[in-house]
Amino acid sequence: MDILDRAIELLGPPVRIEKHRGWGIWWCPFHPDEERRGKRGRPNFGINLKKGYWRCFVCGASGPSLRALARALGEDWKPPKYDHKPRKRTGPALSLVTYALAECRAAFRNTPAAHYVAVERKIPPHIAALHGLGYGLPYPPVPPSVVQAAQKAHMVTKRGWWLWAGGVVYAEPPTSPPVFIQVRHLRSKAPSKYQTWGTLWKPGGAWLVSEETEALIVVEGLFDMLALATVLHALSLLPRVVPVYTVGGGSADQLNWLRTQSLTGRKIYLIPDPDPGGDAWAERIRERVRVAGVLRPPEDRDPDEAVLEDGWWPFRF
């Protein structure tokens, strides 16, 4: 988690980002700035987004780190509702499911999920491994406590059968206990193509964003993101350019996160699906986010097909 993410956790979204100075600006939580009544009607509380130290330029409150800021705010502090507050990120149920995810990832090779990813969707093994893709084991060998936690998260039936069985499993973030899990079902009698558990307040794939990131390419689906990651990796552009995908059309929290990224100076590009829903998706994002461009694959092709099968690549980074 970078400094800006942690600051948003504590204070909500910034009023503005001063990229040239490397500061994020908020209404001060230590004096009546919280009522948006700064000395000159402007916010006065700044956090250095490279080092993490903070200061109010009116009341003088200051500290060396975000950990010190959290202590100063106290355990009962809650961020003001300036905009969309990020939802709770990690629940105990999904944290325990990490053990089952490890089994699914270990079993991925030579399964129907691996065949679907590599042959039908043309995603190479190293990209599947980077994103921690797994095979949905119907009965992963895990302790009863993990099964009980998954049952509370409505991921497992009363008989212990995991609902991700037989599918391609993706968890966000793949490098730590997940806040979100999505399965691409491959069973013919599955209730839908995709099923999700948990909540993302960022777009999927945002775990790759770092201080080095200069641009984001936003798409609608998981495999569109994986296709873009394949090309970006081949061009040695990761993580300077990171592909992300919105889940369920993009929640208010995800759009707010994208807006914050655009305020830092990162360029945001959109690649919608070739249908009316894709047009509505792009327009919804553009209403909230400063977008550098909306790029459409030729001949009404889906983004992943256009990139991996047709060689379509409109970017110059």
Contacts in CASP RR format, 6 or more apart in sequence:
PFRMAT RR
TARGET T0000
AUTHOR 0000-0000-0000
METHOD contacts of the structure
MODEL  1
MDILDRAIELLGPPVRIEKHRGWGIWWCPFHPDEERRGKRGRPNFGINLK
KGYWRCFVCGASGPSLRALARALGEDWKPPKYDHKPRKRTGPALSLVTYA
LAECRAAFRNTPAAHYVAVERKIPPHIAALHGLGYGLPYPPVPPSVVQAA
QKAHMVTKRGWWLWAGGVVYAEPPTSPPVFIQVRHLRSKAPSKYQTWGTL
WKPGGAWLVSEETEALIVVEGLFDMLALATVLHALSLLPRVVPVYTVGGG
SADQLNWLRTQSLTGRKIYLIPDPDPGGDAWAERIRERVRVAGVLRPPED
RDPDEAVLEDGWWPFRF
2 209 0 8 1.000
2 210 0 8 1.000
2 211 0 8 1.000
3 47 0 8 1.000
3 48 0 8 1.000
3 49 0 8 1.000
3 50 0 8 1.000
3 51 0 8 1.000
3 52 0 8 1.000
3 66 0 8 1.000
4 14 0 8 1.000
4 24 0 8 1.000
4 49 0 8 1.000
4 260 0 8 1.000
4 264 0 8 1.000
6 66 0 8 1.000
7 14 0 8 1.000
7 24 0 8 1.000
7 26 0 8 1.000
7 47 0 8 1.000
7 49 0 8 1.000
7 52 0 8 1.000
7 66 0 8 1.000
8 14 0 8 1.000
8 86 0 8 1.000
8 260 0 8 1.000
9 79 0 8 1.000
9 86 0 8 1.000
10 66 0 8 1.000
10 69 0 8 1.000
10 70 0 8 1.000
10 73 0 8 1.000
10 77 0 8 1.000
10 79 0 8 1.000
11 26 0 8 1.000
11 29 0 8 1.000
11 45 0 8 1.000
11 79 0 8 1.000
11 80 0 8 1.000
12 26 0 8 1.000
12 79 0 8 1.000
12 80 0 8 1.000
12 82 0 8 1.000
12 83 0 8 1.000
12 85 0 8 1.000
12 86 0 8 1.000
13 82 0 8 1.000
13 83 0 8 1.000
13 84 0 8 1.000
13 256 0 8 1.000
13 259 0 8 1.000
13 260 0 8 1.000
14 24 0 8 1.000
14 25 0 8 1.000
14 26 0 8 1.000
14 260 0 8 1.000
14 263 0 8 1.000
15 25 0 8 1.000
15 26 0 8 1.000
15 27 0 8 1.000
15 43 0 8 1.000
15 82 0 8 1.000
16 24 0 8 1.000
16 25 0 8 1.000
16 43 0 8 1.000
16 263 0 8 1.000
17 23 0 8 1.000
17 24 0 8 1.000
17 25 0 8 1.000
17 49 0 8 1.000
17 260 0 8 1.000
17 263 0 8 1.000
17 264 0 8 1.000
17 265 0 8 1.000
18 24 0 8 1.000
18 25 0 8 1.000
19 264 0 8 1.000
19 265 0 8 1.000
22 48 0 8 1.000
22 49 0 8 1.000
22 50 0 8 1.000
23 46 0 8 1.000
23 47 0 8 1.000
23 48 0 8 1.000
23 49 0 8 1.000
24 46 0 8 1.000
24 47 0 8 1.000
24 49 0 8 1.000
25 43 0 8 1.000
25 45 0 8 1.000
25 46 0 8 1.000
26 43 0 8 1.000
26 45 0 8 1.000
26 46 0 8 1.000
26 47 0 8 1.000
27 33 0 8 1.000
27 34 0 8 1.000
27 36 0 8 1.000
27 38 0 8 1.000
27 43 0 8 1.000
27 44 0 8 1.000
27 45 0 8 1.000
27 80 0 8 1.000
27 82 0 8 1.000
28 34 0 8 1.000
28 38 0 8 1.000
28 43 0 8 1.000
28 44 0 8 1.000
28 45 0 8 1.000
28 56 0 8 1.000
28 58 0 8 1.000
28 59 0 8 1.000
28 61 0 8 1.000
29 45 0 8 1.000
29 73 0 8 1.000
29 77 0 8 1.000
29 80 0 8 1.000
30 45 0 8 1.000
30 56 0 8 1.000
30 59 0 8 1.000
30 61 0 8 1.000
30 72 0 8 1.000
31 56 0 8 1.000
31 58 0 8 1.000
31 59 0 8 1.000
31 61 0 8 1.000
32 38 0 8 1.000
33 43 0 8 1.000
33 44 0 8 1.000
33 45 0 8 1.000
33 56 0 8 1.000
33 58 0 8 1.000
33 59 0 8 1.000
34 80 0 8 1.000
36 43 0 8 1.000
38 44 0 8 1.000
38 58 0 8 1.000
39 58 0 8 1.000
44 56 0 8 1.000
44 57 0 8 1.000
44 58 0 8 1.000
44 59 0 8 1.000
45 54 0 8 1.000
45 55 0 8 1.000
45 56 0 8 1.000
45 57 0 8 1.000
45 61 0 8 1.000
46 54 0 8 1.000
46 55 0 8 1.000
46 56 0 8 1.000
46 57 0 8 1.000
47 53 0 8 1.000
47 54 0 8 1.000
47 66 0 8 1.000
47 69 0 8 1.000
48 54 0 8 1.000
49 264 0 8 1.000
50 211 0 8 1.000
52 64 0 8 1.000
52 65 0 8 1.000
52 66 0 8 1.000
53 62 0 8 1.000
53 63 0 8 1.000
53 64 0 8 1.000
53 65 0 8 1.000
54 61 0 8 1.000
54 62 0 8 1.000
54 63 0 8 1.000
54 66 0 8 1.000
54 69 0 8 1.000
55 61 0 8 1.000
55 62 0 8 1.000
55 63 0 8 1.000
56 62 0 8 1.000
61 72 0 8 1.000
63 69 0 8 1.000
63 72 0 8 1.000
70 77 0 8 1.000
79 85 0 8 1.000
83 256 0 8 1.000
84 252 0 8 1.000
84 253 0 8 1.000
84 255 0 8 1.000
84 256 0 8 1.000
86 201 0 8 1.000
86 253 0 8 1.000
86 257 0 8 1.000
87 199 0 8 1.000
87 201 0 8 1.000
87 253 0 8 1.000
88 199 0 8 1.000
89 179 0 8 1.000
89 199 0 8 1.000
89 201 0 8 1.000
90 177 0 8 1.000
90 178 0 8 1.000
90 179 0 8 1.000
91 179 0 8 1.000
92 149 0 8 1.000
93 149 0 8 1.000
93 150 0 8 1.000
93 152 0 8 1.000
93 153 0 8 1.000
94 149 0 8 1.000
94 153 0 8 1.000
94 177 0 8 1.000
94 178 0 8 1.000
94 179 0 8 1.000
94 180 0 8 1.000
94 181 0 8 1.000
94 197 0 8 1.000
94 198 0 8 1.000
95 149 0 8 1.000
95 177 0 8 1.000
95 178 0 8 1.000
96 145 0 8 1.000
96 146 0 8 1.000
96 149 0 8 1.000
96 150 0 8 1.000
97 146 0 8 1.000
97 149 0 8 1.000
97 150 0 8 1.000
97 153 0 8 1.000
97 155 0 8 1.000
97 178 0 8 1.000
97 181 0 8 1.000
98 177 0 8 1.000
98 178 0 8 1.000
99 140 0 8 1.000
99 142 0 8 1.000
99 143 0 8 1.000
99 146 0 8 1.000
100 137 0 8 1.000
100 140 0 8 1.000
100 142 0 8 1.000
100 146 0 8 1.000
100 150 0 8 1.000
100 162 0 8 1.000
101 134 0 8 1.000
101 169 0 8 1.000
101 171 0 8 1.000
101 178 0 8 1.000
101 181 0 8 1.000
103 137 0 8 1.000
103 140 0 8 1.000
103 141 0 8 1.000
103 142 0 8 1.000
104 134 0 8 1.000
104 135 0 8 1.000
104 136 0 8 1.000
104 137 0 8 1.000
104 140 0 8 1.000
104 164 0 8 1.000
104 169 0 8 1.000
105 132 0 8 1.000
105 133 0 8 1.000
105 134 0 8 1.000
107 134 0 8 1.000
107 135 0 8 1.000
107 136 0 8 1.000
107 137 0 8 1.000
108 114 0 8 1.000
108 128 0 8 1.000
108 133 0 8 1.000
108 134 0 8 1.000
108 135 0 8 1.000
111 135 0 8 1.000
111 166 0 8 1.000
112 135 0 8 1.000
112 166 0 8 1.000
112 167 0 8 1.000
112 186 0 8 1.000
113 133 0 8 1.000
113 134 0 8 1.000
113 135 0 8 1.000
113 136 0 8 1.000
113 166 0 8 1.000
113 167 0 8 1.000
113 168 0 8 1.000
113 169 0 8 1.000
113 186 0 8 1.000
114 125 0 8 1.000
114 128 0 8 1.000
114 135 0 8 1.000
116 168 0 8 1.000
116 184 0 8 1.000
116 186 0 8 1.000
117 123 0 8 1.000
117 128 0 8 1.000
117 133 0 8 1.000
117 168 0 8 1.000
117 226 0 8 1.000
118 124 0 8 1.000
118 125 0 8 1.000
118 128 0 8 1.000
121 223 0 8 1.000
121 226 0 8 1.000
121 227 0 8 1.000
121 304 0 8 1.000
121 308 0 8 1.000
122 227 0 8 1.000
122 230 0 8 1.000
122 304 0 8 1.000
122 308 0 8 1.000
122 309 0 8 1.000
123 223 0 8 1.000
123 226 0 8 1.000
123 227 0 8 1.000
123 230 0 8 1.000
123 308 0 8 1.000
124 230 0 8 1.000
126 233 0 8 1.000
127 226 0 8 1.000
127 229 0 8 1.000
127 230 0 8 1.000
127 233 0 8 1.000
128 134 0 8 1.000
128 226 0 8 1.000
130 174 0 8 1.000
130 229 0 8 1.000
130 233 0 8 1.000
131 170 0 8 1.000
131 174 0 8 1.000
131 205 0 8 1.000
131 226 0 8 1.000
131 229 0 8 1.000
132 170 0 8 1.000
132 171 0 8 1.000
132 174 0 8 1.000
133 168 0 8 1.000
133 169 0 8 1.000
133 170 0 8 1.000
134 168 0 8 1.000
134 169 0 8 1.000
134 170 0 8 1.000
135 166 0 8 1.000
135 167 0 8 1.000
135 168 0 8 1.000
135 169 0 8 1.000
136 162 0 8 1.000
136 164 0 8 1.000
136 165 0 8 1.000
136 166 0 8 1.000
136 167 0 8 1.000
136 168 0 8 1.000
136 169 0 8 1.000
136 183 0 8 1.000
137 162 0 8 1.000
137 165 0 8 1.000
137 166 0 8 1.000
138 161 0 8 1.000
138 162 0 8 1.000
138 165 0 8 1.000
138 166 0 8 1.000
139 160 0 8 1.000
139 161 0 8 1.000
139 162 0 8 1.000
140 162 0 8 1.000
147 156 0 8 1.000
147 160 0 8 1.000
150 156 0 8 1.000
150 162 0 8 1.000
151 157 0 8 1.000
151 158 0 8 1.000
151 160 0 8 1.000
153 197 0 8 1.000
153 198 0 8 1.000
154 163 0 8 1.000
154 197 0 8 1.000
155 162 0 8 1.000
155 163 0 8 1.000
155 164 0 8 1.000
155 181 0 8 1.000
155 197 0 8 1.000
156 162 0 8 1.000
156 163 0 8 1.000
157 163 0 8 1.000
163 183 0 8 1.000
163 195 0 8 1.000
164 181 0 8 1.000
164 183 0 8 1.000
164 195 0 8 1.000
165 187 0 8 1.000
166 185 0 8 1.000
166 186 0 8 1.000
166 187 0 8 1.000
167 183 0 8 1.000
167 184 0 8 1.000
167 185 0 8 1.000
167 186 0 8 1.000
167 187 0 8 1.000
168 183 0 8 1.000
168 184 0 8 1.000
168 186 0 8 1.000
169 181 0 8 1.000
169 182 0 8 1.000
169 183 0 8 1.000
170 181 0 8 1.000
170 182 0 8 1.000
170 183 0 8 1.000
170 184 0 8 1.000
170 222 0 8 1.000
171 178 0 8 1.000
171 180 0 8 1.000
171 181 0 8 1.000
171 182 0 8 1.000
172 178 0 8 1.000
172 179 0 8 1.000
172 180 0 8 1.000
172 181 0 8 1.000
172 182 0 8 1.000
172 200 0 8 1.000
172 204 0 8 1.000
172 205 0 8 1.000
172 207 0 8 1.000
173 179 0 8 1.000
173 205 0 8 1.000
173 207 0 8 1.000
174 207 0 8 1.000
175 207 0 8 1.000
179 198 0 8 1.000
179 199 0 8 1.000
179 200 0 8 1.000
180 196 0 8 1.000
180 197 0 8 1.000
180 198 0 8 1.000
180 199 0 8 1.000
180 200 0 8 1.000
180 204 0 8 1.000
180 247 0 8 1.000
181 196 0 8 1.000
181 197 0 8 1.000
181 198 0 8 1.000
182 194 0 8 1.000
182 195 0 8 1.000
182 196 0 8 1.000
182 197 0 8 1.000
182 222 0 8 1.000
182 247 0 8 1.000
183 194 0 8 1.000
183 195 0 8 1.000
183 196 0 8 1.000
184 193 0 8 1.000
184 194 0 8 1.000
184 222 0 8 1.000
184 223 0 8 1.000
185 191 0 8 1.000
185 192 0 8 1.000
185 193 0 8 1.000
185 194 0 8 1.000
185 195 0 8 1.000
194 222 0 8 1.000
196 247 0 8 1.000
199 251 0 8 1.000
200 247 0 8 1.000
200 251 0 8 1.000
200 253 0 8 1.000
200 254 0 8 1.000
201 251 0 8 1.000
201 253 0 8 1.000
201 254 0 8 1.000
201 257 0 8 1.000
202 244 0 8 1.000
202 253 0 8 1.000
202 254 0 8 1.000
202 257 0 8 1.000
203 218 0 8 1.000
203 244 0 8 1.000
203 245 0 8 1.000
203 246 0 8 1.000
203 247 0 8 1.000
203 250 0 8 1.000
203 254 0 8 1.000
203 257 0 8 1.000
203 258 0 8 1.000
204 222 0 8 1.000
204 225 0 8 1.000
204 244 0 8 1.000
204 245 0 8 1.000
204 246 0 8 1.000
204 247 0 8 1.000
205 225 0 8 1.000
205 242 0 8 1.000
205 243 0 8 1.000
205 244 0 8 1.000
205 245 0 8 1.000
206 242 0 8 1.000
206 244 0 8 1.000
206 257 0 8 1.000
208 238 0 8 1.000
208 239 0 8 1.000
208 242 0 8 1.000
209 216 0 8 1.000
209 239 0 8 1.000
209 242 0 8 1.000
209 244 0 8 1.000
209 261 0 8 1.000
210 239 0 8 1.000
212 239 0 8 1.000
212 240 0 8 1.000
213 239 0 8 1.000
213 240 0 8 1.000
213 241 0 8 1.000
213 242 0 8 1.000
213 266 0 8 1.000
214 240 0 8 1.000
214 241 0 8 1.000
214 266 0 8 1.000
214 267 0 8 1.000
214 317 0 8 1.000
215 240 0 8 1.000
215 241 0 8 1.000
215 242 0 8 1.000
215 266 0 8 1.000
215 267 0 8 1.000
215 268 0 8 1.000
215 269 0 8 1.000
215 292 0 8 1.000
215 317 0 8 1.000
216 241 0 8 1.000
216 242 0 8 1.000
216 243 0 8 1.000
216 244 0 8 1.000
216 258 0 8 1.000
216 261 0 8 1.000
216 266 0 8 1.000
216 267 0 8 1.000
216 268 0 8 1.000
216 269 0 8 1.000
217 228 0 8 1.000
217 232 0 8 1.000
217 241 0 8 1.000
217 242 0 8 1.000
217 243 0 8 1.000
217 244 0 8 1.000
217 269 0 8 1.000
217 270 0 8 1.000
217 271 0 8 1.000
217 315 0 8 1.000
218 243 0 8 1.000
218 244 0 8 1.000
218 245 0 8 1.000
218 246 0 8 1.000
218 258 0 8 1.000
218 268 0 8 1.000
218 269 0 8 1.000
218 270 0 8 1.000
218 271 0 8 1.000
218 285 0 8 1.000
219 225 0 8 1.000
219 228 0 8 1.000
219 243 0 8 1.000
219 244 0 8 1.000
219 245 0 8 1.000
219 246 0 8 1.000
219 270 0 8 1.000
219 271 0 8 1.000
219 272 0 8 1.000
219 303 0 8 1.000
220 245 0 8 1.000
220 246 0 8 1.000
220 249 0 8 1.000
220 272 0 8 1.000
220 273 0 8 1.000
220 278 0 8 1.000
220 281 0 8 1.000
221 245 0 8 1.000
221 246 0 8 1.000
222 245 0 8 1.000
223 304 0 8 1.000
224 243 0 8 1.000
224 245 0 8 1.000
224 271 0 8 1.000
224 273 0 8 1.000
224 302 0 8 1.000
224 303 0 8 1.000
224 304 0 8 1.000
225 243 0 8 1.000
225 244 0 8 1.000
225 245 0 8 1.000
226 304 0 8 1.000
227 303 0 8 1.000
227 304 0 8 1.000
227 307 0 8 1.000
227 308 0 8 1.000
228 243 0 8 1.000
228 271 0 8 1.000
228 303 0 8 1.000
228 304 0 8 1.000
228 307 0 8 1.000
229 238 0 8 1.000
229 243 0 8 1.000
230 307 0 8 1.000
230 308 0 8 1.000
231 307 0 8 1.000
231 308 0 8 1.000
231 313 0 8 1.000
232 238 0 8 1.000
232 241 0 8 1.000
232 242 0 8 1.000
232 243 0 8 1.000
235 317 0 8 1.000
237 317 0 8 1.000
240 317 0 8 1.000
241 315 0 8 1.000
241 317 0 8 1.000
246 254 0 8 1.000
246 281 0 8 1.000
246 285 0 8 1.000
247 254 0 8 1.000
249 281 0 8 1.000
249 284 0 8 1.000
250 281 0 8 1.000
250 284 0 8 1.000
250 285 0 8 1.000
255 284 0 8 1.000
255 285 0 8 1.000
255 288 0 8 1.000
255 289 0 8 1.000
256 288 0 8 1.000
258 268 0 8 1.000
258 285 0 8 1.000
258 288 0 8 1.000
258 289 0 8 1.000
259 288 0 8 1.000
259 289 0 8 1.000
259 290 0 8 1.000
261 268 0 8 1.000
262 268 0 8 1.000
262 289 0 8 1.000
262 290 0 8 1.000
262 291 0 8 1.000
263 290 0 8 1.000
267 292 0 8 1.000
268 289 0 8 1.000
268 290 0 8 1.000
268 291 0 8 1.000
268 292 0 8 1.000
268 293 0 8 1.000
269 291 0 8 1.000
269 292 0 8 1.000
269 293 0 8 1.000
269 294 0 8 1.000
269 295 0 8 1.000
269 315 0 8 1.000
270 282 0 8 1.000
270 285 0 8 1.000
270 286 0 8 1.000
270 291 0 8 1.000
270 293 0 8 1.000
270 294 0 8 1.000
270 295 0 8 1.000
271 294 0 8 1.000
271 295 0 8 1.000
271 296 0 8 1.000
271 297 0 8 1.000
271 303 0 8 1.000
272 278 0 8 1.000
272 279 0 8 1.000
272 281 0 8 1.000
272 282 0 8 1.000
272 294 0 8 1.000
272 296 0 8 1.000
273 281 0 8 1.000
273 302 0 8 1.000
273 303 0 8 1.000
274 296 0 8 1.000
274 297 0 8 1.000
274 300 0 8 1.000
274 301 0 8 1.000
274 302 0 8 1.000
282 294 0 8 1.000
285 291 0 8 1.000
286 294 0 8 1.000
295 314 0 8 1.000
295 315 0 8 1.000
297 303 0 8 1.000
297 305 0 8 1.000
297 306 0 8 1.000
297 307 0 8 1.000
297 310 0 8 1.000
297 312 0 8 1.000
298 306 0 8 1.000
298 310 0 8 1.000
298 312 0 8 1.000
301 309 0 8 1.000
301 310 0 8 1.000
301 312 0 8 1.000
306 312 0 8 1.000
307 313 0 8 1.000
END
